[in-house]
Amino acid sequence: MTTDPYARIAEWYDLLLNPVLDGVRRAVAEVCRAEGLLRVLDACCGTGRQCAVLRGAGVACVGTDLSPAMLGAARAVSLPATSRPSSSPSLPLSRADARVLPFADNAFDAVVLSLALHEMPEPVGNAALAEALRVAPRVLLADYRLAERNLDLPAALFVHLPERLAGAEHYRNFRGFMARGGVEGLAHRAGLAVIRRERLFGGAGALLLAERNSRAG
């Protein structure tokens, strides 16, 4: 791909979506602190706000993304002085494809893939997940899930609107992701053992902390 699909939206991405996504970011940080995950990679980090929230919570975070525009926005992210770790005032960021990460095996305690896998064609998402599990023994997957009960249905139906507005290719990938069982279906097919599960978006999403299932195979 020679063009950056996020070039037109990076500048206003946070302004539009922070009210929705900051709850997800706080949930990720809470799980990392509770589970002792102190070295984290945020793959597909976008504007870097998840990294900023993690570092504000005392979790060392590195961010990677393929979009130069999103990384440009990420480099402008700053934390209030009272919550910024004094030893690391800036966010370490690099441009990288989530399928080919420039890190050694088990370089991190966990990799965050937040609202990224549903955007990808299935082979790309599978490769990104496999690469995440190469550089860390655990993954934090925040993404959409299938409704389990009637109370989940309104939220599950509502998320189709922003996904449709994101464009035809994006919506096609989202529908395929959901047809395959959403984030929980992905974890199951990958043979992951889910350690912890948190509901997101009124039941339309889930945050899974998962690792390779040693009993699989």
Secondary structure, DSSP 8 states (H G I E B T S, - for coil): --S-TTTTTHHHHHHHHHHHHHHHHHHHHHHHHHHT--EEEEET-TTSHHHHHHHHTT-EEEEEES-HHHHHHHTT----TTTS-TT--S--EEE--TTS-SS-TT-SSEEEEES-GGGS-HHHHHHHHHHHHHH-SEEEEEEE----SGGGHHHHHHTHHHHHHT-HHHHHHHHHHHHTTHHHHHHHHTTEEEEEEEEEGGGTEEEEEEEE-TT--
